[in-house]
Structures are given as structure tokens and as C-alpha cells.
Amino acid sequence: MAYKNPLATMRRIIFLLFTFCLSAPASSQNPISIERIINDLNWGNCSESDVIIAFKDNVTKREHEEVWDGGLVSTFVLRNIRIGRSVSDANIIVNKYNRKLVKIGGIMLGKDYDWSKGVDEISKELEDYFSSFWGVEHKKSIEYDTDFDDEKTVYTNISCEWGDTYKNNKPSKGTFHLLHRAKIIVIAIEPK
């Protein structure tokens, strides 16, 4: 008879129970801060069920699973993530074979920002905000695009990445991409 790990069996049962409970959208979901997401997960050894258990009130099951290249899938959505004044949803992206967390991503912001103050100021605000979690060391890249019809109209796209530096004592890292033309900011959190 093969030995079965009781902890793994218990996780499967809990996961199936939460999957069943989450198949209907929750009627009331209070926002959770991105700081809580960064701090409350064991990013080094986190599974899909760990995220569901940690944030059960803010997780809903997708109607159809999203599939990406490389064996990545998203079966659940993390709802109402608060980043500053903004609130958004995110994909819980996992490896489809072992269900390990790859990232919480696709957090999109935009409508809450005053884009007339300029992308440099918005970027600086976001850099300061995320540096408070992951430390001040980060990589920043800037690209410029022109408008389709008017080469004098220039759009600025900024990407910032907080990686695995000695100043980042969190077990996670993060990125944001500010897309001026679309007036959106896309954020992702990943294990280091």
C-alpha cells in the first residue's frame, strides 16, 4: 500500500471545498490592501489553495479557466485589491501541473489617476509607493511612442521592477507598467 501524505490530502479536500463554495460570486467583498497580499502569503512555497484560504472572501472562480503559454493558468480571480486610492482585481496565475503560485497579476489601474499631471509624476508616486514594500532599489525603463496620425504627439511608457536585491527583504518582487497612450497601469506580484 502506498503512503499518502495526510497534509497533501487535507489541502486537496480544503481546495475542493473552497472551489465548490466559490463557484458562485460573493455578494460582498471588502477591499484588501496590496500590502496584506505581499505580507500574508508564504511566497516561497505558495499554492493556489494557500491564496484561496488566505483571501477567501475576495476570491471568485472564473466561469472559464484562462490559459497562457508555458503551462500557466488562472482559475480564480482575486477581487478588490486596494492600491492607494484605487481598487482593482487580479488573476491568480499558477502552474497548471502542480498548482504552485507563479504570480498575482493583471492588476489594472487607470481611472483613478489624474493623467493631466503627467506620467513622470504618476510614475514617481507609484515608485515611492512600491518602494515602501520592496525597497528603493529598482530598475526603471522608459520608452517613447508617437501617435499614429501625428508624430508630434509622444506617449511615454514606463516600466519599473523590484527584484531580488539585498534591500528587498520580502519574499516577493513586483513590477508595474505605465502605458500612457492607454492610460492604464498594470501591476504584478511574484515570488522571488
Protein Blocks (a to p, Z undefined) as FASTA:
>chain_A
ZZddfklmmmmmmmmmmmmmmmpccfbdcdddfklmmmmpcfklccfklmmmmmmmmccc
dfbdcddehhiacfbdcehiaehjbccdddddddfklopafbdghiacfklpcfknojkl
mmmmmmmmmmmmnojadcddddddddfklmkbccddddddddddfklmcfbdcdddddfk
lopacdddddZZ
